[in-house]
Amino acid sequence: MRRSIFGYLEHGGRDNLRLSRDLARHEEWTEAILPADVEAESPEGETNRRPLMIFGGVALVAVAILSVRLFALQVLAGDHNLSLANGNRIRERVARAPRGMIYDRTGAVLARNQASFDVAVVPQLLPRDETARHAEYARVAGLIGLSAAEVQAKAEVTCRAKEPNCLSSPVPQLVLAGVDRDKALLLDQDAARVPGFSLDVNPIRQYTGDPLLSAFLGYTGRVNAEEVKDNPDYGPTDLIGKQGLEKQYESVLRGLNGGERTEVDATGRPIRVLASRDPVPGNNLVLSVDQGLEHKMAEVVGKQMGLAHAQRASGVAINPKTGEVLAAVSLPGYDNNLFSRGISQTDYQKLLNDPGQPLFNKVISGAFPSGSIIKPLGASAALQEGIITPQTTITDTGQLDVVNPYDPSIHYIYKGWEHSGLGVMNLFSAIARSSDIYFYTIAGGFTNFTRYLGVEKLTAYYEKFGLGARTGVDIPGETAGRVPTPDWKKKFANLPWYTGDTYNISVGQGDLLVSPLQMASAIGVIANGGTLYKPHFVNQVKDGAGKVVSTTAPEVLRKDFISAENLALVRQAMRQTVHDPQGTACCFMDRDVPVPVAGKTGSAETDPGNNVPPHSWFVSFAPYDDPQIVTVVLVEKAGEGAEFAVPATRELLQWYFTQGAGAKH
């Protein structure tokens, strides 16, 4: 057995050696080598684990916080953060699709596009450092002629709306539209130093010629918040149809924007194109309107409006065999280019305050008392119901004296336009000379004329002719007009219906209201032999290559509610209005127009005290034996129909059948 300084090696068996430490001797050795004044430490005791537990808890909390934050960044806000990261290295440029063109029926351009330079800002691409951001605002302001505060207001518009992360928005905001070419060039050259801003080329509308069709073409403008809600694929810098055909056919005209996604380096310089798409132009509209006829109608109606010292007038011409609108004017008009370029508040207020109401489409939205142009409709109804025949006669004494059935001492006097009376009237003379007494009698009865239409049948036929309802024309903002009934009067005024009310609506007075377009469609029924067509402005839709995408077929709304024989009698009576020496529209129409014309005058009272002149109406169709055109002219508060509306129609039809499209007839 050999001694070791750490103990003894003992033999515990042949193959079992173990080290045995002599504790007593070990302690003696320890004491021998330590200084005499230092006490040897006691053997190691139990470890204190509290600091380790505190450290582990802190680490666990930190890991949990980091995990939650990582989950929020990568999962909850992953798309947003990805867009931010991409925004730092990817630039998107929108290539605006050209809006579809608008042509008249002959191919003349009515609306085209012209380039407009717009400055836009993407808040996401602006510097996060406030000082650097304001420096960029100032630089852009100096280039485009705005103040830095104005640029900031446009760039941070969503911040003013208290939107969170407003400067993280990738949606472009319009800063300035219609920048002139020189300023646009300066901004384009300095693009690398203002990476948050971009120069967009936006095709805006240019309406050609005089503003004759402004009320019907409408105009385009920047989308507003409400329009974006209805059209979520539009951005704040996009244009949209606001009125008229531009609004009605927005989805047809707009097209599909293209664009390009480019990867850039830290300085904003392009590295490579990631994706690109060419814009797809919108489809084109080909209208039924004849621009030549349009110009002539505006000329002749405007002339009579001036002679009458009237402030407002309108006119419309349709093809009675198809419902095509051949011309339509609402005077005075306005320049819709003002809106497409961005109208100033001063110009807008001027239009709003104009007593001529240029922004109001009088042809489709105006509701007026019709006066005597309604009489052919009542005559058609009376013939169809067997109330009258061509031989039925009624004596026009100038007035009807109606006794109150409940109090014979009360008399109601209903006068005709000729207070001395027109004498014995039949169907033809009653329409030609516009006898009020004749139509009072067949509509509401009098003395021994006890079989009459009555209000229910009269109003039912007015509605069959399309009155009291929208025609369905392809322009927004149409009025339904009004066909008053006993139920309507009770509900509206809480009053009973009187015979006098029936008398009034039989001659186009009282509460009956119509639009010029409604009357054109109704007279079209008489002209074509019994079919009410839906009027329309658009004949065809074509793509950019000229290929026809769709065609508007004539749409029948109602037909055969008046027999062809009865309508032929009414047409004959309307011919007498123009041809008979005693007719209210005789006789220069036959002298100046190369085809036979039929028509009806109307003078609609607008003031019970007769202090304001009546509306001047005239409706016509020609040629009489094969109608190709129906016209309606209204000069508001001008005077008698024969005085102003008839001369305008005569000049219009003279031009149409000698120089216009009707010359071939």
C-alpha positions in Angstrom: 0.0 0.0 0.0 1.4 3.3 -1.1 0.7 6.6 0.6 -0.6 9.6 -1.4 -0.7 13.3 -0.2 -4.5 13.3 -0.8 -5.1 10.0 1.1 -4.4 6.3 0.8 -4.7 3.8 -1.9 -6.2 0.8 -0.3 -6.6 -2.7 -1.6 -10.3 -3.8 -1.3 -10.0 -6.8 -3.2 -8.1 -8.1 -6.2 -10.1 -6.1 -8.8 -11.7 -3.4 -6.5 -9.5 -0.4 -5.9 -11.0 2.8 -4.4 -9.7 6.1 -3.2 -10.2 6.8 0.4 -9.6 10.2 1.7 -8.3 10.5 5.2 -10.3 13.5 6.4 -8.4 14.0 9.6 -5.0 14.0 7.9 -6.4 16.2 5.0 -7.4 18.9 7.5 -4.0 18.8 9.1 -2.4 19.3 5.8 -4.6 22.3 5.0 -3.8 24.0 8.2 -0.1 23.4 7.7 0.0 25.4 4.4 -2.3 28.3 5.5 -1.0 31.3 7.4 -1.5 31.0 11.1 -4.0 33.9 11.3 -6.3 32.7 8.5 -8.9 30.2 9.3 -9.6 27.7 6.7 -13.0 27.9 5.0 -15.6 25.4 5.8 -16.6 22.9 3.1 -19.0 24.4 0.3 -22.6 24.8 1.4 -26.0 25.0 -0.5 -26.1 27.4 -3.6 -28.5 30.5 -3.4 -30.9 30.2 -6.5 -32.9 33.4 -6.2 -30.7 35.6 -8.5 -30.9 32.9 -11.1 -34.7 32.8 -10.9 -35.0 36.6 -11.2 -32.7 36.6 -14.2 -34.7 33.8 -15.8 -38.0 35.6 -15.2 -36.7 38.8 -16.8 -35.4 36.8 -19.8 -38.8 35.0 -20.1 -40.7 38.3 -20.1 -38.4 39.8 -22.7 -38.8 36.8 -24.9 -42.6 37.0 -24.5 -42.6 40.7 -25.4 -40.4 40.1 -28.4 -42.6 37.2 -29.6 -45.8 39.3 -29.3 -44.2 42.2 -31.1 -42.8 39.8 -33.8 -46.3 38.3 -34.2 -47.8 41.8 -34.6 -45.3 42.9 -37.1 -45.2 39.8 -39.2 -48.8 38.5 -39.0 -51.2 41.3 -37.9 -49.4 44.1 -39.8 -47.5 42.0 -42.2 -49.2 43.3 -45.3 -48.9 46.9 -44.2 -45.2 46.5 -43.3 -44.5 44.7 -46.5 -46.0 47.7 -48.4 -43.8 50.0 -46.4 -40.7 48.0 -47.2 -41.7 47.8 -50.9 -42.5 51.5 -50.8 -38.9 52.2 -50.1 -37.6 50.3 -53.1 -40.6 50.0 -55.5 -42.1 52.9 -57.5 -45.5 52.6 -59.2 -46.5 54.8 -62.1 -50.0 54.9 -63.4 -50.6 55.2 -67.1 -54.1 56.7 -67.5 -56.4 55.1 -70.0 -57.7 57.6 -72.6 -61.4 58.2 -72.1 -63.6 57.1 -75.0 -64.5 59.8 -77.5 -68.1 61.0 -78.2 -69.2 61.6 -81.8 -72.4 62.8 -83.4 -74.3 60.6 -85.9 -72.2 61.9 -88.8 -68.8 61.2 -87.1 -68.2 64.8 -86.0 -66.2 64.9 -82.7 -68.2 66.2 -79.7 -65.8 65.3 -76.9 -62.1 64.4 -77.1 -59.1 64.1 -74.7 -56.2 66.4 -74.2 -53.1 65.9 -71.9 -53.1 67.5 -68.5 -50.1 67.5 -66.2 -51.0 66.7 -62.6 -48.7 66.8 -59.5 -49.5 64.0 -57.0 -47.8 62.9 -53.8 -47.6 59.5 -52.1 -47.5 60.1 -48.4 -45.8 56.7 -47.8 -42.7 57.9 -49.8 -42.2 61.2 -47.9 -39.3 61.5 -45.4 -40.2 60.6 -41.9 -37.9 63.3 -40.6 -40.0 66.4 -40.2 -37.2 68.8 -41.3 -36.4 66.8 -44.4 -40.1 66.5 -45.2 -40.7 70.2 -45.0 -37.6 70.8 -47.2 -39.2 68.6 -49.8 -42.5 70.6 -49.6 -40.6 73.8 -50.1 -38.7 72.5 -53.1 -41.9 71.3 -54.8 -43.7 74.5 -54.0 -41.0 76.5 -55.7 -41.2 74.3 -58.8 -45.0 74.5 -59.3 -45.8 77.9 -58.0 -47.5 77.1 -54.7 -46.6 77.9 -51.1 -45.0 75.2 -49.0 -48.0 75.4 -46.7 -50.3 74.6 -49.6 -48.2 71.6 -50.6 -48.2 70.4 -47.1 -51.9 70.7 -46.8 -52.4 68.5 -49.9 -49.8 66.0 -48.8 -51.1 65.6 -45.3 -54.8 65.9 -46.0 -55.5 62.6 -44.3 -53.6 63.8 -41.3 -56.1 66.6 -40.9 -58.8 63.9 -40.9 -57.1 62.4 -37.8 -56.4 59.1 -39.6 -53.8 57.0 -37.9 -50.5 56.4 -39.8 -51.6 59.1 -42.3 -48.1 59.4 -43.7 -48.0 55.7 -44.4 -50.7 55.8 -47.0 -49.7 54.4 -50.4 -52.7 56.2 -52.0 -51.6 59.2 -54.2 -53.1 62.6 -53.3 -53.6 65.3 -55.8 -51.5 68.4 -55.2 -52.1 70.5 -58.3 -54.0 69.8 -61.5 -53.4 71.4 -64.9 -49.8 72.3 -64.3 -48.4 74.1 -67.4 -45.8 72.4 -69.5 -42.8 74.4 -68.3 -43.4 73.8 -64.6 -44.1 70.1 -65.4 -40.7 69.8 -67.1 -38.9 71.4 -64.1 -40.6 69.0 -61.7 -39.7 66.0 -63.9 -36.1 67.0 -64.1 -35.9 67.3 -60.3 -37.8 64.1 -59.6 -34.9 62.3 -57.9 -34.7 65.0 -55.2 -38.4 64.9 -54.4 -39.2 61.2 -54.4 -42.5 61.5 -52.6 -43.9 63.5 -55.5 -44.7 62.5 -59.1 -45.9 64.0 -62.3 -48.9 62.3 -63.8 -50.2 62.8 -67.4 -54.0 62.7 -67.1 -56.2 62.9 -70.2 -58.9 65.4 -69.5 -62.0 66.2 -71.6 -62.1 68.8 -74.3 -65.6 69.6 -75.6 -65.6 70.9 -79.1 -67.6 73.7 -80.7 -70.3 75.9 -79.0 -71.7 74.7 -75.6 -74.9 73.6 -77.3 -74.9 70.1 -75.9 -73.4 70.9 -72.6 -76.6 70.0 -70.7 -76.7 66.6 -72.4 -73.0 65.6 -72.7 -72.4 66.7 -69.1 -68.8 66.9 -67.9 -66.1 65.0 -66.0 -64.3 66.0 -62.7 -62.2 64.6 -59.9 -63.9 61.9 -57.8 -65.2 63.0 -54.4 -65.4 60.9 -51.2 -69.0 59.7 -52.0 -68.1 58.6 -55.5 -65.0 56.7 -54.2 -67.3 54.8 -51.8 -69.5 53.8 -54.8 -66.4 53.1 -57.0 -63.7 51.7 -54.7 -61.3 51.1 -57.7 -61.0 54.9 -58.2 -58.3 56.9 -56.6 -58.3 60.5 -55.4 -56.7 61.7 -58.6 -59.0 59.9 -61.0 -61.7 61.6 -63.2 -65.3 60.5 -63.3 -68.4 61.5 -65.3 -70.4 64.0 -63.2 -73.4 64.8 -65.4 -75.2 63.9 -68.6 -73.9 61.2 -70.9 -70.5 61.3 -69.3 -72.1 60.0 -66.1 -74.6 57.7 -67.7 -72.0 55.9 -69.7 -69.1 56.1 -67.2 -68.4 52.4 -67.3 -68.3 52.4 -71.1 -66.1 55.5 -71.5 -63.6 55.1 -68.7 -61.3 52.3 -70.0 -58.7 50.5 -67.9 -55.6 52.2 -66.5 -52.2 50.7 -67.1 -48.9 51.3 -65.3 -45.4 50.2 -64.4 -43.7 48.9 -61.2 -40.0 49.7 -61.0 -37.4 48.8 -58.4 -35.2 51.7 -57.4 -32.0 52.0 -55.4 -31.5 54.1 -52.3 -31.1 57.3 -54.4 -34.4 56.6 -56.2 -32.8 55.6 -59.5 -34.5 52.8 -61.4 -32.8 49.4 -61.3 -35.3 47.3 -63.2 -38.9 47.1 -64.3 -40.8 44.5 -62.3 -44.1 44.6 -64.1 -45.9 46.7 -66.7 -49.4 46.9 -68.3 -50.6 49.0 -71.2 -53.7 51.1 -70.6 -56.8 50.0 -72.4 -58.7 53.0 -73.9 -62.4 53.4 -73.2 -65.1 52.7 -75.8 -66.5 55.5 -77.9 -70.1 56.7 -78.1 -71.8 57.5 -81.4 -74.9 59.6 -80.7 -78.1 59.9 -82.6 -77.7 63.7 -82.5 -77.0 65.5 -85.8 -74.6 68.4 -84.9 -75.8 70.4 -87.9 -79.4 70.2 -86.8 -78.3 70.9 -83.2 -76.5 74.1 -84.3 -79.5 75.3 -86.3 -82.0 74.6 -83.5 -79.9 76.5 -81.0 -79.7 79.4 -83.5 -83.4 79.7 -84.3 -84.6 79.1 -80.7 -82.0 81.5 -79.3 -83.1 84.1 -81.9 -86.8 83.9 -80.7 -85.7 83.9 -77.1 -83.9 87.2 -77.8 -86.9 88.7 -79.6 -89.2 87.7 -76.7 -86.7 89.1 -74.1 -87.1 85.6 -72.5 -84.4 84.2 -70.2 -84.9 80.5 -70.9 -85.9 78.3 -73.8 -85.5 74.7 -75.0 -86.1 72.5 -78.0 -85.9 68.9 -79.0 -86.2 66.9 -82.2 -86.7 63.1 -82.4 -87.2 60.5 -85.1 -90.8 59.2 -84.4 -90.0 55.8 -86.0 -87.1 54.9 -83.7 -87.0 57.2 -80.7 -83.6 58.7 -81.7 -83.0 62.2 -80.3 -81.8 64.1 -83.4 -81.2 67.5 -81.6 -81.7 68.9 -78.1 -81.0 72.4 -76.8 -81.4 73.9 -73.4 -80.8 77.6 -73.4 -78.7 79.3 -72.2 -76.0 76.7 -72.3 -72.6 76.7 -70.5 -69.1 75.8 -71.3 -68.5 72.3 -69.9 -64.8 72.7 -70.5 -64.8 74.9 -67.3 -65.6 71.8 -65.3 -63.3 69.4 -67.0 -60.3 71.7 -66.3 -61.5 72.4 -62.7 -63.9 75.2 -62.4 -63.2 78.2 -60.1 -65.5 79.1 -57.3 -66.2 82.4 -59.0 -67.2 80.9 -62.3 -69.3 78.3 -60.5 -71.2 80.9 -58.5 -71.8 82.9 -61.7 -73.5 79.8 -63.3 -75.5 79.2 -60.2 -76.8 82.8 -59.9 -77.6 83.1 -63.6 -81.4 83.6 -63.9 -81.3 81.6 -67.2 -80.4 78.5 -65.1 -77.7 77.2 -67.6 -77.0 74.2 -65.4 -80.6 73.0 -65.5 -81.5 70.6 -68.3 -84.8 72.0 -69.4 -85.5 69.4 -72.0 -85.5 66.4 -69.7 -85.7 67.9 -66.2 -88.0 70.8 -66.8 -91.7 70.3 -65.9 -94.1 72.9 -67.4 -97.8 73.4 -68.0 -98.3 72.3 -71.6 -101.0 74.6 -72.8 -102.9 73.6 -76.0 -100.2 71.2 -77.4 -102.0 68.6 -75.1 -105.2 68.8 -77.2 -104.2 66.2 -79.8 -103.8 63.7 -77.0 -107.3 64.4 -75.6 -108.8 64.3 -79.1 -107.2 60.9 -79.7 -108.7 59.6 -76.4 -112.2 60.9 -77.2 -112.1 59.3 -80.6 -110.9 56.0 -79.2 -113.6 56.0 -76.5 -116.3 56.8 -79.0 -117.1 60.1 -77.3 -116.8 62.0 -80.6 -116.6 61.3 -84.3 -115.2 63.7 -86.9 -118.8 64.9 -87.4 -119.5 65.8 -83.7 -119.9 69.5 -83.3 -119.8 71.8 -80.3 -120.5 75.5 -80.3 -117.7 77.6 -78.9 -119.4 80.7 -77.4 -116.3 81.8 -75.7 -117.1 80.5 -72.2 -118.8 77.9 -70.1 -121.1 79.0 -67.3 -121.1 76.2 -64.8 -123.7 76.3 -61.9 -122.7 75.0 -58.5 -125.0 72.0 -58.0 -125.2 72.6 -54.3 -125.8 76.4 -54.5 -127.4 77.6 -57.8 -126.5 81.2 -56.9 -122.8 80.3 -57.5 -121.5 80.3 -61.0 -118.1 79.2 -62.3 -117.0 80.8 -65.6 -114.5 79.0 -67.8 -113.3 81.1 -70.7 -111.7 80.1 -74.0 -108.8 82.0 -75.4 -111.2 83.8 -77.8 -113.7 85.4 -75.4 -116.1 86.2 -78.2 -116.3 82.6 -79.3 -115.1 80.6 -82.3 -118.5 79.3 -83.4 -119.4 75.7 -84.3 -116.4 73.4 -83.9 -115.7 69.9 -85.1 -112.6 67.8 -84.5 -110.6 69.4 -87.3 -111.5 73.0 -86.6 -111.2 72.6 -82.8 -107.6 71.5 -83.1 -106.7 73.9 -86.0 -108.2 76.9 -84.2 -107.5 75.5 -80.7 -111.0 75.7 -79.2 -110.8 75.5 -75.4 -114.6 75.2 -75.2 -114.6 72.1 -77.4 -112.1 70.3 -75.2 -113.7 71.4 -71.9 -116.9 69.8 -73.1 -115.5 66.5 -74.4 -113.4 66.1 -71.3 -115.7 67.2 -68.5 -119.2 67.5 -70.1 -121.6 70.4 -70.2 -125.4 70.8 -70.3 -126.7 68.2 -72.8 -123.2 66.9 -73.6 -123.5 64.2 -71.0 -121.3 61.5 -72.5 -117.7 62.7 -72.0 -114.3 61.3 -71.1 -114.2 62.2 -67.4 -111.0 62.6 -65.4 -110.3 58.9 -65.0 -110.2 58.1 -68.7 -108.6 61.4 -69.7 -105.7 60.9 -67.2 -105.4 57.2 -68.1 -104.8 58.1 -71.8 -102.3 60.9 -70.8 -100.4 58.2 -69.0 -100.6 55.8 -72.0 -99.0 58.6 -74.1 -96.1 58.6 -71.6 -97.0 61.6 -69.4 -96.6 61.4 -65.6 -93.6 59.0 -65.9 -90.0 59.2 -67.0 -89.4 58.2 -70.6 -86.3 56.2 -69.7 -84.0 58.4 -71.8 -80.3 57.5 -71.4 -79.4 60.7 -69.4 -79.7 61.0 -65.6 -81.9 63.6 -64.0 -85.2 63.1 -65.9 -88.4 64.4 -64.4 -91.6 62.4 -64.4 -93.8 65.5 -64.8 -97.2 65.2 -63.3 -100.6 63.9 -64.4 -102.9 65.1 -61.5 -105.8 62.8 -60.4 -108.5 63.1 -57.7 -106.4 60.9 -55.4 -103.3 63.1 -56.0 -105.2 66.3 -55.2 -106.7 64.8 -52.1 -103.4 63.7 -50.9 -101.5 66.8 -51.9 -104.0 69.6 -51.1 -106.7 67.7 -49.1 -109.3 69.1 -51.6 -111.9 67.3 -53.7 -111.7 67.1 -57.5 -114.0 69.5 -59.4 -115.2 69.5 -62.9 -113.2 72.7 -63.4 -110.0 70.7 -62.7 -110.9 68.3 -65.5 -111.5 71.3 -67.8 -108.1 72.7 -66.9 -106.1 69.6 -67.6 -107.9 69.1 -70.9 -106.3 72.2 -72.2 -102.9 71.8 -70.5 -103.5 74.1 -67.5 -104.0 73.5 -63.8 -101.7 71.0 -62.2 -100.7 69.1 -65.3 -96.9 69.3 -65.9 -94.8 67.9 -68.8 -91.3 68.0 -70.1 -90.4 68.9 -73.7 -89.0 65.4 -74.2 -92.2 63.8 -73.0 -94.3 65.9 -75.4 -92.0 65.0 -78.3 -92.5 61.3 -77.5 -96.2 61.7 -77.2 -96.6 63.6 -80.5 -94.4 60.8 -82.0 -97.1 58.3 -81.2 -99.6 60.4 -83.3 -97.0 60.8 -86.1 -96.0 57.2 -86.4 -99.5 55.7 -86.1 -99.6 54.4 -82.5 -96.2 53.4 -81.0 -94.6 55.0 -78.0 -90.8 54.6 -78.3 -88.2 55.0 -75.6 -86.1 58.0 -76.6 -82.3 57.6 -76.6 -79.2 59.7 -77.3 -76.6 56.9 -78.0 -76.9 54.9 -81.2 -73.8 52.8 -81.0 -70.8 51.9 -78.8 -67.5 51.3 -80.7 -64.1 50.3 -79.5 -60.9 52.2 -80.4 -60.5 50.3 -83.6 -64.0 51.3 -84.8 -65.6 47.9 -84.3 -69.2 48.1 -83.2 -69.5 46.8 -79.6 -73.3 47.4 -79.2 -76.2 49.1 -81.0 -79.2 50.7 -79.5 -82.3 49.1 -81.0 -85.6 50.9 -81.0 -87.4 50.1 -77.8 -91.2 50.0 -77.8 -92.8 51.2 -74.5 -96.4 50.9 -75.5 -98.4 50.5 -78.8 -101.8 50.2 -80.3 -103.7 51.9 -77.5 -105.2 54.3 -80.1 -106.3 52.9 -83.5 -104.4 53.9 -86.6 -107.7 55.2 -88.1 -108.2 57.6 -85.2 -104.6 58.8 -85.2 -104.9 59.5 -88.9 -107.9 61.8 -88.1 -105.8 63.6 -85.5 -102.9 64.0 -87.9 -105.3 65.5 -90.4 -106.5 68.0 -87.8 -102.9 68.9 -86.9 -102.2 69.5 -90.6 -105.1 72.0 -90.7 -103.4 73.9 -87.8 -100.6 74.8 -90.3 -102.5 74.7 -93.6 -105.9 76.1 -92.9 -106.2 79.9 -93.3 -107.8 80.1 -89.8 -105.3 77.7 -88.3 -103.2 79.1 -85.4 -99.9 78.3 -87.2 -100.9 79.3 -90.7 -99.7 79.9 -93.2 -96.0 80.7 -93.9 -95.0 77.2 -92.9 -96.3 75.8 -96.2 -94.7 78.7 -98.1 -91.2 78.3 -96.7 -90.9 74.6 -95.8 -90.6 72.3 -98.9 -92.6 69.4 -97.3 -96.1 69.5 -95.7 -96.0 70.1 -92.0 -98.5 69.3 -89.2 -98.4 70.9 -85.8 -100.1 72.4 -82.8 -99.6 75.7 -81.0 -99.8 76.2 -77.2 -99.8 79.1 -74.9 -99.5 78.0 -71.3 -100.4 80.4 -68.6 -97.9 80.7 -65.7 -99.5 83.5 -63.7 -103.3 83.6 -62.7 -103.1 87.3 -62.7 -101.8 87.4 -66.3 -98.9 89.7 -65.2 -96.4 87.3 -66.7 -96.5 86.2 -70.4 -97.4 82.6 -71.0 -95.0 79.9 -72.2 -94.8 79.8 -76.0 -95.1 76.1 -77.3 -95.2 74.6 -80.7 -95.1 70.9 -81.6 -94.8 69.6 -85.2 -94.0 66.6 -87.4 -93.0 66.4 -91.0 -93.4 65.4 -93.7 -97.1 65.1 -92.9 -97.7 62.0 -95.1 -94.5 60.2 -93.9 -93.2 61.7 -90.7 -89.4 61.6 -90.3 -89.0 64.2 -87.6 -90.9 65.5 -84.6 -90.0 68.9 -83.1 -90.9 70.6 -79.8 -90.0 74.2 -79.1 -90.6 76.0 -75.8 -89.8 79.7 -75.2 -90.5 80.3 -71.5 -92.7 83.3 -70.5 -92.5 84.7 -74.0 -96.1 85.0 -75.2 -98.3 83.2 -77.7 -97.1 80.0 -79.3 -97.7 81.3 -82.8 -95.6 84.4 -82.0 -92.3 82.8 -81.1 -92.3 79.0 -81.1 -93.8 78.7 -84.6 -91.2 81.0 -86.3 -88.4 79.0 -84.7 -89.8 75.8 -86.0 -90.4 77.1 -89.5 -86.8 78.2 -89.8 -85.6 74.9 -88.4 -87.6 72.7 -90.7 -86.8 74.9 -93.7 -83.1 74.3 -93.1 -83.5 70.6 -92.3 -85.4 69.8 -95.5 -83.3 71.9 -97.8 -79.7 71.7 -96.3 -79.9 69.1 -93.6 -80.4 65.4 -93.4 -84.0 65.8 -94.4 -83.2 67.1 -97.9 -83.0 63.6 -99.3 -86.7 63.2 -98.3 
